[in-house]
């Protein structure tokens, strides 16, 4: 009697898969989500400049980036599954390469190796993203097609492959060693396809951004107390404006403030 791996039923029932889509070609690599590390890093980037005579540097906002550090084990319960896992891992490595066009014995890149990545609601776009192929290719395309519409667009700097030597290999054929467990890691750099941030009224710019990034929030309800100026806030803003206006001549011209700070100065 064949062995039924309970992790198969669990992964199908919970849709607990890591799904990588090669955007230009529609190639799809899918792994059961034996995740050992997941770190979602949001970084606010500023350009800072030191100016003579000022204690504080001048800071200019550049942008906010998102980077996901991911590690997972690819575990096999049989030699057959180990071979399939090895094939999926091999496909994953090939997805780091671009699409070429050859003409007159010369090749040129026509599409960069952008990817889409999906794992439940933890790695997922809020809605249909950009640069999606018509459909993924492969045997699991119908089951895992949600990565096309809801996968998180990005780029991968590389994959790290490490067979678990303690777990051993399937070596039925001389000279062929198929790892029972493969340890994979990657760093995924997210490319934002939705409007982020706030408008001048303090409202979120993008649709469904109340649930960014994990679809965990609820739609905002009208709040009559939200964004209403208070005496304390007015006094704080006035003090900030007066402090900026009292700078020695020349220093104030060096201030690289945002529009909101300029508005405080103008209003006061």
Backbone as CSV, one residue per row, in Angstrom:
resi,resn,N_x,N_y,N_z,CA_x,CA_y,CA_z,C_x,C_y,C_z
1,UNK,0.835,-1.198,0.000,0.000,0.000,0.000,0.871,1.249,0.000
2,UNK,0.553,2.172,-0.876,1.339,3.389,-1.000,1.164,4.274,0.233
3,UNK,2.235,4.951,0.599,2.210,5.849,1.746,1.583,7.185,1.355
4,UNK,0.656,7.635,2.161,0.012,8.929,1.935,0.606,9.942,2.901
5,UNK,1.317,10.878,2.358,1.960,11.903,3.168,0.900,12.881,3.666
6,UNK,0.684,12.998,4.986,-0.347,13.917,5.494,-0.067,15.379,5.162
7,UNK,1.180,15.727,4.885,1.485,17.121,4.546,0.874,17.511,3.205
8,UNK,0.635,16.528,2.331,-0.004,16.822,1.045,-1.430,17.316,1.263
9,UNK,-2.188,16.582,2.075,-3.577,16.957,2.344,-3.641,18.290,3.086
10,UNK,-2.716,18.496,4.005,-2.704,19.760,4.749,-2.434,20.933,3.818
11,UNK,-1.435,20.781,2.948,-1.089,21.865,2.036,-2.235,22.180,1.093
12,UNK,-2.912,21.144,0.589,-4.041,21.379,-0.305,-5.205,22.022,0.428
13,UNK,-5.502,21.521,1.623,-6.644,22.041,2.377,-6.462,23.479,2.831
14,UNK,-5.241,23.850,3.181,-4.957,25.197,3.680,-4.371,26.119,2.611
15,UNK,-4.171,25.580,1.414,-3.476,26.323,0.363,-2.142,26.841,0.890
16,UNK,-1.441,25.968,1.594,-0.177,26.320,2.235,0.976,26.010,1.293
17,UNK,1.117,26.844,0.286,2.167,26.672,-0.714,2.935,27.974,-0.891
18,UNK,4.197,27.830,-1.201,4.998,28.924,-1.725,4.953,28.827,-3.242
19,UNK,4.564,29.918,-3.901,4.374,29.885,-5.347,5.215,30.981,-5.993
20,UNK,6.089,30.563,-6.901,6.937,31.485,-7.643,6.519,31.451,-9.109
21,UNK,6.268,32.613,-9.677,5.882,32.729,-11.072,6.914,33.567,-11.821
22,UNK,7.426,33.022,-12.906,8.323,33.761,-13.794,7.454,34.571,-14.738
23,UNK,7.405,35.865,-14.533,6.430,36.709,-15.225,6.544,36.651,-16.751
24,UNK,7.735,36.739,-17.325,7.791,36.788,-18.794,7.307,35.514,-19.483
25,UNK,7.485,34.346,-18.846,7.183,33.082,-19.520,5.986,32.345,-18.941
26,UNK,5.572,32.690,-17.709,4.488,31.962,-17.070,4.928,30.680,-16.405
27,UNK,6.240,30.418,-16.346,6.731,29.223,-15.656,6.407,29.330,-14.172
28,UNK,6.031,28.206,-13.574,5.552,28.185,-12.190,6.313,27.137,-11.393
29,UNK,6.800,27.529,-10.223,7.438,26.605,-9.285,6.686,26.679,-7.963
30,UNK,6.270,25.521,-7.452,5.418,25.456,-6.264,6.044,24.521,-5.240
31,UNK,6.027,24.938,-3.968,6.579,24.147,-2.884,5.602,24.147,-1.709
32,UNK,5.506,23.027,-1.035,4.770,23.016,0.226,5.503,23.938,1.205
33,UNK,4.742,24.681,1.974,5.306,25.789,2.752,5.887,25.308,4.082
34,UNK,6.990,24.560,4.002,7.751,24.232,5.205,8.705,25.402,5.480
35,UNK,8.135,26.520,5.880,8.904,27.760,6.014,9.672,27.759,7.335
36,UNK,10.956,28.072,7.253,11.805,28.138,8.450,12.169,29.568,8.828
37,UNK,11.994,30.498,7.890,12.259,31.903,8.196,11.480,32.772,7.231
38,UNK,10.837,33.799,7.790,10.143,34.789,6.975,10.267,36.133,7.684
39,UNK,11.028,37.032,7.074,11.203,38.374,7.622,10.804,39.386,6.558
40,UNK,9.818,40.195,6.886,9.315,41.214,5.970,9.843,42.561,6.448
41,UNK,10.756,43.135,5.689,11.459,44.338,6.123,11.012,45.555,5.319
42,UNK,10.513,46.564,6.022,10.148,47.844,5.408,11.189,48.881,5.831
43,UNK,11.786,49.549,4.860,12.866,50.485,5.148,12.540,51.856,4.580
44,UNK,12.561,52.853,5.432,12.365,54.240,5.003,13.727,54.836,4.697
45,UNK,13.926,55.252,3.456,15.234,55.733,3.012,15.266,57.259,2.955
46,UNK,16.305,57.821,3.558,16.490,59.271,3.598,17.910,59.615,3.174
47,UNK,18.048,60.709,2.466,19.370,61.246,2.152,19.698,62.313,3.186
48,UNK,20.811,62.127,3.876,21.186,63.048,4.955,22.446,63.816,4.561
49,UNK,22.446,65.108,4.867,23.570,65.967,4.523,23.940,66.816,5.736
50,UNK,25.200,66.739,6.110,25.705,67.561,7.215,26.075,68.941,6.686
51,UNK,25.651,69.974,7.420,25.896,71.359,7.021,26.689,72.049,8.132
52,UNK,27.668,72.816,7.729,28.512,73.510,8.697,27.675,74.427,9.582
53,UNK,27.895,74.313,10.870,27.239,75.183,11.826,25.911,74.670,12.336
54,UNK,25.420,73.573,11.780,24.138,73.024,12.235,24.384,71.733,13.001
55,UNK,23.669,71.578,14.108,23.833,70.368,14.902,23.200,69.146,14.241
56,UNK,22.094,69.396,13.541,21.362,68.293,12.919,21.583,68.293,11.412
57,UNK,21.620,67.106,10.866,21.735,66.983,9.427,20.420,67.367,8.750
58,UNK,20.486,67.690,7.467,19.294,67.932,6.673,18.888,66.612,6.047
59,UNK,17.647,66.235,6.231,17.169,64.930,5.783,16.128,65.104,4.675
60,UNK,16.342,64.441,3.570,15.407,64.474,2.454,14.870,63.066,2.219
61,UNK,13.571,62.930,2.254,12.966,61.611,2.079,13.149,61.124,0.647
62,UNK,13.556,59.855,0.502,13.777,59.263,-0.808,12.664,58.279,-1.195
63,UNK,12.320,57.385,-0.293,11.297,56.395,-0.598,11.319,55.287,0.441
64,UNK,10.315,54.432,0.375,10.214,53.291,1.292,10.270,52.008,0.479
65,UNK,11.151,51.114,0.869,11.326,49.857,0.163,10.895,48.689,1.043
66,UNK,10.565,47.581,0.380,10.145,46.378,1.082,10.988,45.206,0.593
67,UNK,11.525,44.457,1.533,12.388,43.323,1.216,11.985,42.141,2.099
68,UNK,11.807,40.981,1.486,11.389,39.788,2.209,12.526,38.776,2.207
69,UNK,12.994,38.399,3.392,13.979,37.331,3.539,13.234,36.039,3.847
70,UNK,13.467,35.036,3.029,12.647,33.827,3.072,13.539,32.594,3.064
71,UNK,13.190,31.624,3.895,13.879,30.337,3.913,12.835,29.244,4.103
72,UNK,13.012,28.148,3.399,12.074,27.040,3.518,12.769,25.717,3.193
73,UNK,12.216,24.635,3.747,12.707,23.291,3.484,11.803,22.615,2.463
74,UNK,12.423,21.906,1.542,11.691,21.128,0.552,11.891,19.662,0.935
75,UNK,10.876,19.076,1.538,10.988,17.765,2.173,10.259,16.720,1.333
76,UNK,10.880,15.555,1.191,10.286,14.464,0.415,10.020,13.265,1.313
77,UNK,8.862,12.632,1.092,8.516,11.416,1.835,8.826,10.160,1.037
78,UNK,9.264,10.343,-0.203,9.578,9.199,-1.063,10.567,9.643,-2.127
79,UNK,11.150,8.671,-2.791,12.062,8.995,-3.872,11.368,9.719,-5.012
80,UNK,10.122,9.337,-5.273,9.366,9.990,-6.337,9.137,11.465,-6.024
81,UNK,8.754,11.750,-4.773,8.533,13.140,-4.404,9.851,13.915,-4.401
82,UNK,10.936,13.254,-3.985,12.238,13.926,-3.989,12.627,14.348,-5.400
83,UNK,12.346,13.488,-6.379,12.653,13.826,-7.771,11.817,15.015,-8.233
84,UNK,10.529,15.019,-7.880,9.662,16.144,-8.248,10.135,17.429,-7.580
85,UNK,10.529,17.326,-6.315,11.028,18.511,-5.614,12.298,19.051,-6.278
86,UNK,13.162,18.122,-6.688,14.401,18.512,-7.336,14.110,19.214,-8.662
87,UNK,13.106,18.737,-9.375,12.706,19.368,-10.631,12.150,20.770,-10.389
88,UNK,11.361,20.936,-9.335,10.820,22.261,-9.018,11.934,23.230,-8.630
89,UNK,12.898,22.733,-7.849,14.020,23.580,-7.459,14.850,23.970,-8.680
90,UNK,15.060,23.018,-9.584,15.812,23.315,-10.801,15.096,24.373,-11.634
91,UNK,13.785,24.266,-11.727,13.013,25.264,-12.462,13.159,26.634,-11.799
92,UNK,13.184,26.647,-10.472,13.311,27.912,-9.740,14.609,28.624,-10.097
93,UNK,15.709,27.878,-10.188,16.991,28.503,-10.523,16.964,29.076,-11.935
94,UNK,16.325,28.354,-12.851,16.273,28.822,-14.230,15.462,30.103,-14.364
95,UNK,14.564,30.355,-13.408,13.723,31.549,-13.465,14.485,32.830,-13.133
96,UNK,15.761,32.707,-12.762,16.588,33.886,-12.517,17.128,34.483,-13.817
97,UNK,16.864,33.806,-14.932,17.421,34.247,-16.204,16.361,34.934,-17.055
98,UNK,16.779,35.868,-17.913,15.820,36.645,-18.706,15.360,35.908,-19.953
99,UNK,14.567,36.594,-20.756,14.108,36.088,-22.040,14.916,36.787,-23.138
100,UNK,15.417,35.985,-24.082,16.249,36.511,-25.160,15.534,36.408,-26.501
101,UNK,15.934,37.276,-27.382,15.506,37.208,-28.772,16.753,37.166,-29.641
102,UNK,16.755,36.248,-30.592,17.918,36.087,-31.457,17.573,36.522,-32.874
103,UNK,18.404,37.395,-33.410,18.237,37.862,-34.786,19.611,38.133,-35.374
104,UNK,19.829,37.624,-36.582,21.109,37.814,-37.275,22.276,37.333,-36.419
105,UNK,22.067,36.156,-35.791,23.107,35.518,-34.974,23.517,36.358,-33.758
106,UNK,22.647,37.255,-33.349,22.910,38.069,-32.154,21.705,37.979,-31.222
107,UNK,21.999,37.851,-29.935,20.936,37.734,-28.935,20.831,39.010,-28.126
108,UNK,19.610,39.371,-27.806,19.373,40.551,-26.972,18.262,40.228,-25.983
109,UNK,18.329,40.831,-24.823,17.327,40.605,-23.782,16.062,41.384,-24.121
110,UNK,14.937,40.698,-24.083,13.663,41.372,-24.353,12.754,41.390,-23.123
111,UNK,13.093,40.637,-22.075,12.280,40.650,-20.854,13.143,40.256,-19.666
112,UNK,13.114,41.087,-18.644,13.874,40.812,-17.422,13.178,39.717,-16.604
113,UNK,13.938,39.019,-15.762,13.351,37.909,-14.990,12.567,38.369,-13.752
114,UNK,11.537,39.163,-13.983,10.662,39.534,-12.883,9.876,38.312,-12.426
115,UNK,9.503,38.322,-11.155,8.748,37.205,-10.596,7.531,37.713,-9.834
116,UNK,6.647,36.778,-9.553,5.579,36.994,-8.594,5.665,35.888,-7.548
117,UNK,5.435,36.280,-6.309,5.548,35.359,-5.179,4.275,35.434,-4.361
118,UNK,3.803,34.270,-3.923,2.595,34.241,-3.100,2.706,33.180,-2.018
119,UNK,2.331,33.566,-0.803,2.163,32.630,0.311,1.007,33.135,1.163
120,UNK,-0.164,32.555,0.949,-1.332,32.943,1.724,-1.546,34.442,1.675
121,UNK,-1.867,35.010,2.825,-2.052,36.461,2.909,-0.788,37.174,3.387
122,UNK,0.253,36.415,3.732,1.471,37.036,4.253,2.375,37.563,3.146
123,UNK,2.333,36.936,1.972,3.058,37.434,0.804,2.053,37.445,-0.334
124,UNK,1.465,38.597,-0.562,0.363,38.674,-1.516,0.116,40.135,-1.880
125,UNK,-0.247,40.370,-3.137,-0.661,41.701,-3.558,-2.105,41.943,-3.129
126,UNK,-2.472,43.211,-2.998,-3.826,43.535,-2.553,-4.861,43.309,-3.641
127,UNK,-4.441,43.246,-4.874,-5.371,43.059,-5.981,-4.596,42.710,-7.219
128,UNK,-5.244,42.645,-8.355,-4.532,42.325,-9.589,-3.359,43.264,-9.802
129,UNK,-2.187,42.681,-9.958,-0.989,43.482,-10.113,-0.609,43.682,-11.563
130,UNK,0.580,44.208,-11.762,1.043,44.520,-13.113,1.904,43.394,-13.653
131,UNK,2.104,43.428,-14.934,3.040,42.549,-15.630,2.731,41.083,-15.407
132,UNK,1.483,40.672,-15.587,1.089,39.279,-15.433,0.974,38.607,-16.796
133,UNK,1.444,37.369,-16.918,1.221,36.643,-18.150,-0.229,36.217,-18.230
134,UNK,-0.633,35.690,-19.384,-2.032,35.290,-19.543,-2.385,34.143,-18.628
135,UNK,-1.466,33.221,-18.441,-1.711,32.112,-17.524,-0.390,31.424,-17.206
136,UNK,-0.288,30.814,-16.023,0.934,30.078,-15.703,0.974,28.774,-16.474
137,UNK,2.180,28.259,-16.648,2.353,27.001,-17.351,2.749,25.921,-16.368
138,UNK,2.474,24.663,-16.727,2.848,23.543,-15.883,1.642,22.756,-15.428
139,UNK,1.923,21.600,-14.807,0.856,20.697,-14.386,-0.028,21.289,-13.305
140,UNK,0.523,22.187,-12.477,-0.226,22.728,-11.345,-0.818,24.095,-11.643
141,UNK,-0.873,24.460,-12.930,-1.309,25.813,-13.287,-2.731,26.094,-12.838
142,UNK,-3.647,25.149,-13.021,-5.037,25.403,-12.663,-5.225,25.532,-11.167
143,UNK,-4.466,24.777,-10.399,-4.606,24.798,-8.936,-3.969,26.039,-8.324
144,UNK,-2.921,26.536,-8.918,-2.143,27.620,-8.320,-2.162,28.897,-9.157
145,UNK,-3.183,29.067,-9.968,-3.269,30.245,-10.819,-3.470,31.542,-10.070
146,UNK,-3.776,31.484,-8.750,-3.986,32.727,-8.001,-2.720,33.563,-7.889
147,UNK,-1.575,32.956,-8.147,-0.337,33.727,-8.087,-0.285,34.758,-9.219
148,UNK,-1.032,34.525,-10.295,-1.045,35.491,-11.394,-1.745,36.771,-10.971
149,UNK,-2.929,36.638,-10.395,-3.714,37.819,-10.042,-3.307,38.435,-8.711
150,UNK,-2.805,37.629,-7.790,-2.537,38.139,-6.451,-1.108,37.936,-5.978
151,UNK,-0.238,37.487,-6.871,1.159,37.360,-6.486,1.813,38.722,-6.325
152,UNK,2.809,38.779,-5.471,3.523,40.026,-5.180,4.674,40.172,-6.167
153,UNK,4.614,41.220,-6.983,5.616,41.433,-8.013,6.945,41.846,-7.380
154,UNK,8.040,41.314,-7.935,9.340,41.680,-7.402,10.475,41.050,-8.180
155,UNK,11.642,41.150,-7.596,12.842,40.550,-8.182,13.591,39.795,-7.090
156,UNK,14.317,38.781,-7.498,15.086,37.959,-6.571,16.567,38.154,-6.866
157,UNK,17.349,38.403,-5.830,18.785,38.565,-6.036,19.479,37.225,-6.220
158,UNK,18.840,36.142,-5.785,19.423,34.818,-5.960,18.810,33.825,-4.998
159,UNK,19.001,32.547,-5.297,18.546,31.465,-4.429,19.765,30.717,-3.894
160,UNK,19.681,30.316,-2.637,20.734,29.521,-2.019,20.232,28.091,-1.838
161,UNK,20.992,27.143,-2.363,20.639,25.723,-2.344,21.557,24.990,-1.377
162,UNK,20.963,24.236,-0.431,21.766,23.475,0.528,21.050,22.164,0.848
163,UNK,21.518,21.037,0.308,20.913,19.754,0.686,21.206,19.441,2.147
164,UNK,20.222,18.886,2.835,20.392,18.490,4.230,21.175,17.181,4.247
165,UNK,22.448,17.258,4.581,23.305,16.075,4.530,22.920,15.046,5.582
166,UNK,22.405,15.504,6.703,21.990,14.559,7.741,20.778,13.747,7.308
167,UNK,19.895,14.356,6.499,18.704,13.639,6.029,19.042,12.620,4.952
168,UNK,20.161,12.810,4.260,20.606,11.832,3.283,20.049,12.058,1.892
169,UNK,20.285,11.059,1.030,19.924,11.162,-0.374,19.224,9.881,-0.830
170,UNK,18.439,10.026,-1.881,17.945,8.874,-2.620,18.954,8.619,-3.740
171,UNK,19.588,7.474,-3.702,20.681,7.175,-4.633,20.477,5.827,-5.309
172,UNK,19.288,5.634,-5.865,18.973,4.356,-6.505,19.827,4.126,-7.741
173,UNK,20.200,5.189,-8.430,20.997,5.060,-9.637,22.432,5.480,-9.352
174,UNK,23.391,4.729,-9.846,24.799,5.100,-9.624,25.093,6.501,-10.152
175,UNK,25.731,7.298,-9.337,26.101,8.648,-9.735,24.976,9.653,-9.638
176,UNK,23.806,9.257,-9.140,22.669,10.163,-9.000,22.312,10.298,-7.533
177,UNK,22.298,11.520,-7.029,22.024,11.781,-5.626,20.912,12.824,-5.536
178,UNK,19.755,12.397,-5.083,18.597,13.271,-4.950,18.383,13.544,-3.466
179,UNK,18.517,14.775,-3.010,18.379,15.049,-1.569,16.973,14.739,-1.055
180,UNK,16.929,14.172,0.144,15.631,13.968,0.789,15.052,15.296,1.230
181,UNK,15.906,16.208,1.679,15.481,17.542,2.093,16.416,18.580,1.482
182,UNK,15.828,19.583,0.851,16.588,20.690,0.287,16.254,21.939,1.082
183,UNK,17.269,22.657,1.500,17.073,23.926,2.201,17.300,25.060,1.206
184,UNK,16.274,25.886,1.018,16.340,26.990,0.071,16.158,28.322,0.798
185,UNK,16.882,29.320,0.351,16.728,30.674,0.886,16.784,31.670,-0.270
186,UNK,16.142,32.823,-0.069,16.223,33.895,-1.061,15.874,35.213,-0.399
187,UNK,16.247,36.281,-1.077,15.848,37.636,-0.699,15.007,38.191,-1.823
188,UNK,13.798,38.597,-1.484,12.829,39.045,-2.485,12.614,40.538,-2.329
189,UNK,12.895,41.283,-3.395,12.736,42.736,-3.384,11.406,43.084,-4.051
190,UNK,10.498,43.619,-3.280,9.144,43.890,-3.757,9.124,45.133,-4.634
191,UNK,8.394,45.038,-5.751,8.131,46.183,-6.615,6.674,46.577,-6.431
192,UNK,6.438,47.744,-5.884,5.080,48.158,-5.548,4.277,48.455,-6.814
193,UNK,3.088,47.912,-6.878,2.197,48.132,-8.026,0.917,48.858,-7.614
194,UNK,0.854,49.329,-6.376,-0.329,50.021,-5.895,0.069,51.368,-5.304
195,UNK,-0.850,52.295,-5.347,-0.603,53.604,-4.736,-0.493,53.459,-3.229
196,UNK,0.555,54.012,-2.669,0.784,53.943,-1.227,0.829,55.352,-0.646
197,UNK,0.789,55.421,0.667,0.845,56.714,1.334,-0.527,57.348,1.504
198,UNK,-0.519,58.643,1.741,-1.731,59.377,2.080,-1.892,60.581,1.152
199,UNK,-3.139,61.033,1.011,-3.360,62.279,0.288,-3.289,63.442,1.285
200,UNK,-3.491,64.647,0.787,-3.325,65.832,1.645,-4.369,65.914,2.742
201,UNK,-5.458,65.156,2.609,-6.489,65.130,3.642,-6.252,64.027,4.669
202,UNK,-5.127,63.328,4.536,-4.807,62.276,5.491,-5.475,60.946,5.200
203,UNK,-6.025,60.788,4.006,-6.684,59.536,3.642,-5.720,58.668,2.842
204,UNK,-5.856,57.345,3.007,-5.026,56.419,2.256,-5.289,56.562,0.764
205,UNK,-4.239,56.557,-0.037,-4.372,56.809,-1.465,-4.908,55.607,-2.231
206,UNK,-4.434,54.423,-1.926,-4.771,53.261,-2.728,-6.030,52.552,-2.261
207,UNK,-6.686,51.886,-3.217,-7.855,51.089,-2.891,-7.428,49.904,-2.027
208,UNK,-8.206,49.627,-0.995,-7.966,48.509,-0.076,-6.676,48.663,0.725
209,UNK,-6.106,49.876,0.750,-4.856,50.045,1.475,-5.036,49.955,2.983
210,UNK,-6.279,49.980,3.454,-6.506,49.814,4.892,-6.054,48.433,5.355
211,UNK,-5.954,47.471,4.433,-5.551,46.114,4.813,-4.117,45.800,4.401
212,UNK,-3.372,46.794,3.919,-1.976,46.593,3.524,-1.117,46.316,4.750
213,UNK,-0.186,45.363,4.708,0.145,44.510,3.566,-0.389,43.088,3.674
214,UNK,-1.096,42.761,4.766,-1.447,41.360,5.008,-2.945,41.085,4.957
215,UNK,-3.718,42.006,4.382,-5.171,41.860,4.292,-5.790,41.573,5.653
216,UNK,-5.325,42.300,6.646,-5.794,42.064,8.000,-6.645,43.193,8.547
217,UNK,-6.743,44.314,7.840,-7.474,45.463,8.356,-8.904,45.506,7.876
218,UNK,-9.684,46.360,8.482,-11.075,46.578,8.097,-11.214,47.930,7.412
219,UNK,-12.204,48.089,6.545,-12.409,49.397,5.899,-12.597,50.483,6.943
220,UNK,-11.986,51.639,6.738,-12.115,52.709,7.730,-13.537,53.238,7.781
221,UNK,-13.991,53.523,8.990,-15.313,54.106,9.178,-15.157,55.586,9.467
222,UNK,-16.135,56.396,9.091,-16.038,57.832,9.356,-15.829,58.111,10.840
223,UNK,-14.869,58.930,11.140,-14.546,59.262,12.523,-14.504,60.786,12.639
224,UNK,-15.504,61.379,13.281,-15.549,62.844,13.355,-14.398,63.451,14.133
225,UNK,-13.706,62.625,14.926,-12.593,63.155,15.716,-11.269,63.004,15.005
226,UNK,-11.251,62.301,13.864,-9.988,62.050,13.196,-9.532,63.272,12.408
227,UNK,-8.217,63.537,12.496,-7.602,64.632,11.756,-8.220,65.995,12.095
228,UNK,-8.738,66.134,13.311,-9.286,67.413,13.748,-8.227,68.121,14.589
229,UNK,-7.917,69.349,14.235,-6.892,70.095,14.963,-7.348,70.366,16.386
230,UNK,-6.452,70.214,17.322,-6.719,70.497,18.727,-5.890,71.701,19.143
231,UNK,-6.254,72.376,20.237,-5.443,73.502,20.701,-3.991,73.130,20.919
232,UNK,-3.763,71.921,21.461,-2.385,71.498,21.711,-1.632,71.328,20.406
233,UNK,-2.303,70.734,19.408,-1.651,70.538,18.111,-1.376,71.872,17.445
234,UNK,-2.340,72.815,17.527,-2.141,74.136,16.939,-0.956,74.843,17.592
235,UNK,-0.867,74.732,18.922,0.223,75.386,19.636,1.566,74.775,19.252
236,UNK,1.592,73.431,19.118,2.826,72.753,18.738,3.270,73.191,17.352
237,UNK,2.334,73.252,16.411,2.661,73.661,15.050,3.168,75.092,15.026
238,UNK,2.535,75.977,15.820,2.960,77.373,15.866,4.368,77.494,16.425
239,UNK,4.661,76.733,17.485,5.992,76.777,18.077,7.046,76.280,17.083
240,UNK,6.721,75.214,16.364,7.664,74.694,15.368,7.931,75.742,14.303
241,UNK,6.875,76.415,13.867,7.048,77.428,12.833,7.883,78.597,13.306
242,UNK,7.636,79.048,14.547,8.391,80.163,15.082,9.858,79.790,15.254
243,UNK,10.108,78.535,15.653,11.490,78.084,15.826,12.226,78.082,14.498
244,UNK,11.553,77.685,13.441,12.183,77.667,12.123,12.431,79.084,11.614
245,UNK,11.475,79.979,11.864,11.621,81.346,11.383,12.710,82.108,12.132
246,UNK,13.047,81.647,13.338,14.040,82.349,14.138,15.465,81.937,13.801
247,UNK,15.655,81.043,12.835,17.001,80.634,12.463,17.763,81.808,11.864
248,UNK,19.094,81.826,12.028,19.898,82.895,11.429,19.741,82.909,9.923
249,UNK,19.927,84.075,9.283,19.828,84.157,7.823,20.773,83.154,7.166
250,UNK,20.301,82.476,6.181,21.105,81.465,5.504,20.750,80.068,5.954
251,UNK,20.580,79.889,7.275,20.228,78.567,7.775,18.847,78.153,7.296
252,UNK,17.911,79.118,7.301,16.555,78.772,6.907,16.494,78.364,5.446
253,UNK,17.373,78.936,4.622,17.374,78.571,3.203,17.899,77.172,2.991
254,UNK,18.646,76.660,3.990,19.214,75.328,3.858,18.247,74.241,4.262
255,UNK,17.175,74.644,4.887,16.222,73.640,5.349,15.532,73.006,4.156
256,UNK,15.593,71.682,4.081,14.929,70.950,2.989,13.724,70.264,3.591
257,UNK,12.657,71.009,3.736,11.478,70.483,4.417,10.458,70.008,3.416
258,UNK,9.510,69.216,3.896,8.422,68.732,3.069,7.346,69.811,2.955
259,UNK,6.346,69.547,2.096,5.297,70.519,1.849,4.528,70.859,3.119
260,UNK,4.366,69.843,3.972,3.608,70.076,5.195,4.322,71.044,6.115
261,UNK,5.664,70.974,6.159,6.431,71.883,6.985,6.387,73.299,6.409
262,UNK,6.417,73.403,5.083,6.308,74.714,4.470,4.964,75.347,4.753
263,UNK,3.937,74.533,4.779,2.611,75.039,5.073,2.521,75.591,6.482
264,UNK,3.226,74.905,7.435,3.242,75.397,8.806,3.856,76.774,8.856
265,UNK,4.953,76.973,8.099,5.617,78.276,8.099,4.701,79.344,7.499
266,UNK,4.043,79.017,6.395,3.188,79.985,5.735,1.983,80.367,6.582
267,UNK,1.438,79.367,7.277,0.254,79.626,8.089,0.571,80.462,9.306
268,UNK,1.820,80.429,9.706,2.161,81.168,10.919,2.892,82.452,10.575
